[in-house]
């Protein structure tokens, strides 16, 4: 993972809140975050702590979702969305749709709400609180952080194909994550009801 996405998030923060705030959140290492575990953990802790202090969660989560570096970009999201939409259209029920959707580790359907949970990643290069996280940056967390950063992966990476497939007004929610002290990384997607 390169850090071009961090530069985009940084630019958005500076445009809205100014250079001083941008510098507090990102420090001077936006271009050089990926050296060793200790520096990644320290940078990530400062990054997430300063985002919390900004007290602008809606803006920050939207920015992280918009610049999510995973998933192959819009072309990757569109390809995934087309598969989701085709499976949805062929299915007679939401249960059938969920059963035929093979992209996710753990799935649970409750009414029209689909809960998706990622299995823990197997990596030895992790922090105390990032163990099992799939993110190349967050997995180095040595201290638990708020949920702001997790919107990048859950609502951004996992949710974007659903938004493309079913429209931007589909409701996607962050539920839980490892780096906030949860048992797994979970999101909820409120699917459109199937009508026959």
N, C-alpha and C positions, 0 to 999 in steps of 0.2 A: 504494500500500500504506500503510495507516495503521499506527500502532505500538501498537494495543491488544493485540496478541499479545505484544509485549515486556513490557507491564505484567503480563500473565498469567504469563509466564516469570519475571519479577522477583518476583512474589508467591509463586510456588512455591519459588524459591530462598530467599527470606526465611523462608518457613514451615519449610523443612528446615534451613537453615544459619544463620539469623539475619540481622539488619539490617546488621551490619558487613560480612559477606560479600557480601550483596546490593549494598551501596553500592560495594564494591571492583569488582564485576563490571559493574554498570550505571552507576556514577557518578551524576551528578545530571541526566543528559540523556535519560532514557527518553522523556520527552514532547517532546523537541526534538532528535532525532537527524538530521532530514532537511533541514538547511540547505545547506551547500556540500560539495564533494568533500573538501576537506582535513579538515573536522570529522568527516565520516562515516568517512573512513579512520582517523583517530586514535581515534574512538570505537569502531569495529569492532575495531581492533587491541587496545585495552585490554579490550574485552568478551571476545574470544576468548582472550587471554593470561590473564586472570583466571579464565576458566572452566577452562583447563588447570591452573592452579595449585590449583584446588579439589580436583582429583584424585578426582572423582566422576562419571566419564564415563557410567556406566550411567544415573544419575539425570538428568544434563544432556541426554543424547541423547533419553531418553524424554520429557522435558519439552519439548524443541524439537519432537519429532514430534507430541506431543499438541496443541501450540498453533500448528502450522504455519498461516500466514495465507493460503496460496495454495490454489487448487483449488475455490473456491466453498463452503467449509465442508462439513459433513456431507451436506447435500442434494446438493452438487456431486459429492462423493465417491461417494454412493449411486447417482447417475445413471450415473456412469462405471463403477461396479462392476456395475451391471445390464447394461450393454453388454458388458463383459468376460465376465461369466458366460454371457450368451446366446451370444456368439461361441464360448466354450469348449464349451458344451453342444452346439452345432451342428457343431463340428469333429470329424472322426474321429481326428485325430492332433494332437499338440502342435505339430508343424510347420505344420499347416493353421491352427491357432489363432493362432500367432504371425504367419503371413502375412496373416491377416485383421484383425489388431489394428493400426489405423492411427494410434494416439495418439503414437507415439514416433519420434524421428529415426532412430536406429540400433538394430537389434535383432539379437541373435545367440543362437541356441538351442544349448546344449551339453548333450545328454541331456535332463533335465527342468529345467535351469537356464537361465533367460532373462536375458540381459544387455541392459540398456537404457542407451543413451548419448544425452545431449542434445547437439544441435549447439550451437556457440557462439552466443551472442546477439550481435547487431550493434548496439552502442551506443558512441557516442563519449565518453560521460560515465562513464569507468571508471578504475580505479586500475591500477597497473603489474601487479599480480598478480590482479586481479579481471576483467581483460579477457576477455569472453566469458561471464561468469557471468550467469545469469538473475535472480538475487536483487537486488532494489533496494538492499539494504544491502551485501551481500558484494561486489558488483561494484566497489565503491569501494576494495577492499583494495589497499594499496600494498606490503604485506608478506605473504608466505605464512603461513598459520595451520594449526592442527591440523584434523583432520577433524570435530570435535565439531559445529560449526555446520552442516555439510553434511547431517546427518541430518534436518534440518528439510525440506529439499527432496527428497532422494532417498527415504528411508524414509517421511517424512511425506507430502509432496505426491504423489509418484509411487507409493509403496507402499501408501498407505491404501486406494485402490480395490481393489487385489488382496486386501488383508486382508478387506475387506468381502465381496468376491465369493467368496473361498475359505476364509474363517475366520481367526481371529486367530493360529492356530498355524502359518500359512504362514511360511516362513523368508524374510526380506528382508534383504539385506546391502548396506551401503555399500561401494563398491569404490574409487572414485577421484573427484577433483574438480579443477577448475582452481585454486581458491584454496589448495590444498595443494601445488600445483606439478605436478599431473597434466595429461594431454593432453586430458581431457574429464571430464564428470560422468557417472559410471557406477554403476549398482546391479545387483545380482543377485537374481532372484526364483526361488525353488525351487518350481516349479509342481507341482500334483498330477498324477500320471501319468494318462494317458488309458487307460481300459480299455473294450474293445468287448464 
